[in-house]
Amino acid sequence: MNKRSFRTRKMLGGILRYLSATVTVAVLFYVVLALFFSTEEEKKLRQENELYAAYYPQLKEKERLLSDVVRGLEAKDDALYRQIFQSEAPSVDAVTAADLISVSDSLSENFFLSYSASKGESLMKMAGNVEDNFGEIFRALAARKDTIPPLSLPIKGMSYVQTGASTGLKHNPLYNVDIRHDGIDLVAPQGSPVFASAAGVVRSVTRSNKGLGNIVEIDHRNGYHTRYALLGDISVSQGRTVKQGQKIGTVGISSTTFAPHLHYEVLRGGEVLDPVHFLFASVSPEEYARMLYLAVSTRQSLD
């Protein structure tokens, strides 16, 4: 009985050792395969992760730029709302981050790829148009015997978020109609100093409580004039020679405006020009691009 029991235990021990060795070998074999060999699905996932990692910094930078523009627009809208209603602007954004996440989770990979491709194609076309426009500008300048005076910002240290509506047909909030707007609105606190954009001679000084209020017009070379309207104080007189960057007055406000700002015009031979096109030398390319976007897209004037 003892010998039979001994043989039984010995046999069971051998079976257990065999099973243990088999399991150990199987585990080691799986680990080796996992470390050194990848399935097609794993390779695909790894490639996608590498692609996402490469594009992530670019997406973060674009997101930062868009956030800056949105914050600038919100700040400007909030300032206008406070000026009109004397209270904080309400939040009317019905789309939350959770909504965006839930929607994005339901969209397919093909949707994002096709959307990115279409946006990329659109941006490439826009870039081509910009390049063509610059080429046309350079050809036009080369054919002309005169030069455009180098203009600087009439309000020093201003940010792109202070850019308002530029030239064209704009909506006047006071009369609730679309009227012609011959300058660009540069939002600034009342009393902020206003400087001459270029050297010249003061052509005229107008003091009035109507229309564009107090106005200074400076005559530059080659028939170019700059006009500074809705001024508070005026520091120059007619016929006086001024240098570029010299103070000529301060930002004011009138009963026909919704917020204190400088109405700034650029003219040549009586023709109204878009002032934003003359200010690119005073700011960085990124700042100028944002200023240009706000000037073109802002539909409502402040005067």
Rosetta blueprint (number, residue, H / E / L):
1 M L
2 N H
3 K H
4 R H
5 S H
6 F H
7 R H
8 T H
9 R H
10 K H
11 M H
12 L H
13 G H
14 G H
15 I H
16 L H
17 R H
18 Y H
19 L H
20 S H
21 A H
22 T H
23 V H
24 T H
25 V H
26 A H
27 V H
28 L H
29 F H
30 Y H
31 V H
32 V H
33 L H
34 A H
35 L H
36 F H
37 F L
38 S L
39 T L
40 E H
41 E H
42 E H
43 K H
44 K H
45 L H
46 R H
47 Q H
48 E H
49 N H
50 E H
51 L H
52 Y H
53 A H
54 A H
55 Y H
56 Y H
57 P H
58 Q H
59 L H
60 K H
61 E H
62 K H
63 E H
64 R H
65 L H
66 L H
67 S H
68 D H
69 V H
70 V H
71 R H
72 G H
73 L H
74 E H
75 A H
76 K H
77 D H
78 D H
79 A H
80 L H
81 Y H
82 R H
83 Q H
84 I H
85 F H
86 Q L
87 S L
88 E L
89 A L
90 P L
91 S L
92 V L
93 D L
94 A L
95 V L
96 T L
97 A H
98 A H
99 D H
100 L H
101 I H
102 S H
103 V H
104 S H
105 D H
106 S H
107 L L
108 S L
109 E H
110 N H
111 F H
112 F H
113 L H
114 S H
115 Y H
116 S H
117 A H
118 S H
119 K H
120 G H
121 E H
122 S H
123 L H
124 M H
125 K H
126 M H
127 A H
128 G H
129 N H
130 V H
131 E H
132 D H
133 N H
134 F H
135 G H
136 E H
137 I H
138 F H
139 R H
140 A H
141 L H
142 A H
143 A H
144 R L
145 K L
146 D L
147 T L
148 I L
149 P L
150 P L
151 L L
152 S L
153 L L
154 P L
155 I L
156 K L
157 G L
158 M L
159 S L
160 Y H
161 V H
162 Q H
163 T E
164 G L
165 A L
166 S L
167 T L
168 G E
169 L E
170 K E
171 H E
172 N E
173 P L
174 L L
175 Y L
176 N L
177 V E
178 D E
179 I E
180 R E
181 H E
182 D L
183 G L
184 I E
185 D E
186 L E
187 V E
188 A L
189 P L
190 Q L
191 G L
192 S L
193 P E
194 V E
195 F E
196 A L
197 S L
198 A L
199 A L
200 G E
201 V E
202 V E
203 R E
204 S E
205 V E
206 T E
207 R L
208 S L
209 N L
210 K L
211 G L
212 L L
213 G L
214 N E
215 I E
216 V E
217 E E
218 I E
219 D E
220 H L
221 R H
222 N H
223 G H
224 Y E
225 H E
226 T E
227 R E
228 Y E
229 A E
230 L E
231 L E
232 G E
233 D E
234 I E
235 S L
236 V L
237 S L
238 Q L
239 G L
240 R L
241 T E
242 V E
243 K L
244 Q L
245 G L
246 Q L
247 K E
248 I E
249 G E
250 T E
251 V E
252 G L
253 I L
254 S L
255 S L
256 T L
257 T L
258 F L
259 A L
260 P L
261 H E
262 L E
263 H E
264 Y E
265 E E
266 V E
267 L E
268 R E
269 G L
270 G L
271 E E
272 V E
273 L E
274 D L
275 P H
276 V H
277 H H
278 F H
279 L L
280 F H
281 A H
282 S H
283 V L
284 S L
285 P H
286 E H
287 E H
288 Y H
289 A H
290 R H
291 M H
292 L H
293 Y H
294 L H
295 A H
296 V H
297 S H
298 T L
299 R L
300 Q E
301 S L
302 L L
303 D L
